[in-house]
Amino acid sequence: MIADVWRAFQATAWHTPFQDIDWVTAWYEAAGRAIGHRPFVVLGYEDGELRLILPLALERGGGLVKLSWLAQAANDYNAPVIDPAFAARCDQSLVEDIWSVVLDACGPVDLIDFAQQPEQIAGQASGFIHRAAMASSCGAHLVNLKPGWAAFYAGLRGSKSRKRLREKQNKLGRLGKVQFRGEKDPAAQRVLIRQAIAWKSQQLDGTGDRNPFTPDNTFPDGINEIERTLLALCDAPGARHKLRIDGLFVDGKAVALIIALIAGASYSVFITAHASDETSKFSPGAILLVKTMQLACRAGYRQFDLLAGDEAYKMDWCDGHIALWDDVRGLTLTGKAAAPLGRLVRQAKRLL
């Protein structure tokens, strides 16, 4: 099965958490099948050795056949799973040859519609970013972790900032017993996922920002594809060590939550959220973020990835930036007529 080949390959190949076989499988079973996406997974071999997996999908709608990345709308990053040594040799010319073979194999396609592709893969400039691609509506941000938490944290935050956060945590402790806890029980994880998304959705609606967690009428229960995927991931046996849900609790009640995805040496913060109650004035989200970063640092992770989005707290913490690129290109007369609208929508989103 392709899933078995994929799982074995990703153990040594470069990939983001959104190209992990468990994430992709959870998304497809929870949402992709119902949406009507048809997976088109390409395995690339060189001298009999697997070097590349392109997780793609074919979508039909509006009289068009579109080629996109698998689970694209739910992902912060869309990219191949690739052998690092092969990535170093994967220049624009080779990538164009690869895409030529892919398009011949997948049948008639009107439109290429790729979103949020990272500018670098496996530490190299990505040859998979087409020359006609445009910048995505946001970038991604990360903190490059270093051994020795105390010195590292002092380099990130001055003594006054660190003292102020400690004082807030002490004040929070006056409301009840403060506890940091990672939740591993699937049933409890599902409860916390729903809570985090409810908080986040309320926050986004309040600020007027785009809300990717809005109920989706595509599904009978209205639960959108990101929440459906996370809930399905809780029950995936192979994903137990790849999904992290950390919380800050006061007297056993969650007041801040972080949902994170693990891939290799990267700890990727997918959702951060906190309660809108009397605890919010003590910055529970910031307290939890620092504690989670500390644990990731001590566990040996090299990157604390804050993922896509230009929220102020990400800009405030990050010391690394990842440019993301969209690619909308028509391949047929119908596709070429539709492509300008697709690009215009992305440009408007970026401006907003």
C-alpha positions, 0 to 999 in steps of 0.5 A, spaced: 500 500 500 502 507 498 500 508 505 506 503 508 511 506 503 509 513 505 510 511 512 517 508 511 519 514 507 517 519 511 522 516 517 528 519 513 525 524 508 524 531 509 516 533 510 512 538 514 507 535 519 502 537 514 505 531 509 505 526 514 501 520 512 497 520 519 495 527 518 493 526 510 489 520 512 486 523 518 484 529 513 481 524 507 477 520 512 474 526 516 473 531 510 477 529 503 472 524 501 466 527 503 468 534 499 470 530 493 477 530 492 481 525 489 488 523 491 493 523 486 499 521 490 506 521 485 512 516 487 518 519 484 524 514 483 531 514 481 535 508 480 530 504 483 530 508 490 524 512 492 526 520 492 520 523 492 512 523 494 508 529 491 501 528 495 496 531 490 489 531 489 484 532 483 478 537 484 472 538 480 468 544 480 465 550 476 466 546 470 474 545 471 478 540 473 484 543 478 490 540 481 492 542 488 496 539 494 492 534 498 489 537 504 491 544 501 485 548 505 487 545 512 494 545 511 499 551 513 504 548 508 504 544 502 510 541 499 513 534 497 515 529 501 523 529 499 529 525 500 534 531 502 540 529 498 535 529 492 532 536 494 539 539 493 539 537 486 532 538 485 533 545 480 527 548 476 529 544 470 528 538 473 522 540 477 519 542 470 521 535 467 517 532 474 511 536 473 511 534 465 510 527 467 505 528 473 501 532 468 501 527 463 499 521 468 493 525 471 489 526 465 486 532 463 487 538 468 484 545 467 488 549 472 493 548 477 491 551 484 497 551 489 497 555 495 502 556 501 508 553 498 514 554 503 520 557 499 525 552 502 524 545 503 530 541 506 534 547 507 534 548 500 531 554 495 525 550 493 525 548 485 517 547 486 516 554 486 514 556 479 517 562 476 509 565 475 508 564 483 505 570 487 506 571 495 501 568 499 497 572 503 501 571 509 508 568 511 510 563 516 514 564 523 518 560 527 523 560 533 530 557 532 531 553 539 538 553 542 540 548 548 540 551 555 533 554 556 535 559 561 540 563 557 536 562 551 530 565 554 534 571 556 536 572 549 529 572 547 526 576 553 529 582 557 529 581 565 523 586 565 519 582 560 520 575 564 519 578 571 512 581 568 510 574 566 512 571 572 508 576 576 502 575 572 503 567 573 503 568 581 497 573 580 493 567 576 495 562 582 491 567 587 485 564 583 486 557 584 492 552 583 495 553 577 498 546 573 501 545 566 499 539 563 499 535 556 493 531 555 494 524 552 487 521 553 484 521 546 477 522 549 480 528 553 484 530 547 477 531 543 474 535 549 480 540 549 480 540 541 473 543 541 474 548 547 480 551 543 477 551 537 471 555 540 475 560 543 479 561 537 473 562 533 470 567 538 477 571 538 477 571 530 470 573 529 471 578 535 477 581 531 474 581 524 479 576 522 478 570 517 476 564 521 478 558 518 473 554 523 467 557 521 461 551 521 461 548 514 455 546 511 459 541 507 458 536 512 451 534 516 454 536 523 457 543 520 464 541 523 469 544 519 475 540 516 480 542 520 476 540 526 474 534 523 481 532 521 484 534 528 478 530 532 480 524 527 487 524 528 486 523 536 484 516 534 490 514 529 494 509 533 500 512 529 499 519 530 499 519 538 506 522 538 505 527 533 499 530 536 500 534 542 495 538 546 498 542 552 494 546 557 494 551 562 489 549 568 487 553 574 483 548 579 483 543 573 479 548 568 483 549 562 484 557 561 489 556 555 491 551 550 496 549 545 495 544 539 501 542 536 504 537 531 510 534 531 515 532 525 522 531 526 525 536 530 520 541 529 515 543 534 509 546 530 504 550 534 497 549 530 492 553 534 493 557 540 487 559 544 485 562 551 479 563 555 475 570 555 474 570 562 477 573 569 484 569 567 485 573 561 488 579 564 494 575 566 496 573 559 495 565 560 496 564 553 503 567 553 504 563 560 503 557 556 507 559 550 513 560 554 512 553 558 511 549 552 517 553 548 521 551 554 519 544 554 520 543 546 527 546 547 529 541 553 526 535 549 531 537 543 527 540 538 530 545 534 525 549 531 518 552 535 514 553 528 509 558 529 506 556 522 502 561 517 499 567 519 502 574 521 499 575 528 502 580 532 505 575 538 508 571 532 512 577 529 514 578 537 517 572 538 520 569 532 527 570 529 525 566 523 521 567 517 518 563 511 515 566 505 509 562 502 507 562 495 501 561 491 501 558 484 495 559 480 496 557 472 491 555 467 493 549 462 487 549 458 483 555 454 477 554 460 483 554 465 486 560 462 480 564 462 479 562 470 486 563 472 486 571 473 480 571 477 483 566 482 490 570 482 485 576 483 482 573 489 489 571 492 491 578 491 485 581 494 486 576 500 493 579 501 491 586 501 486 585 506 
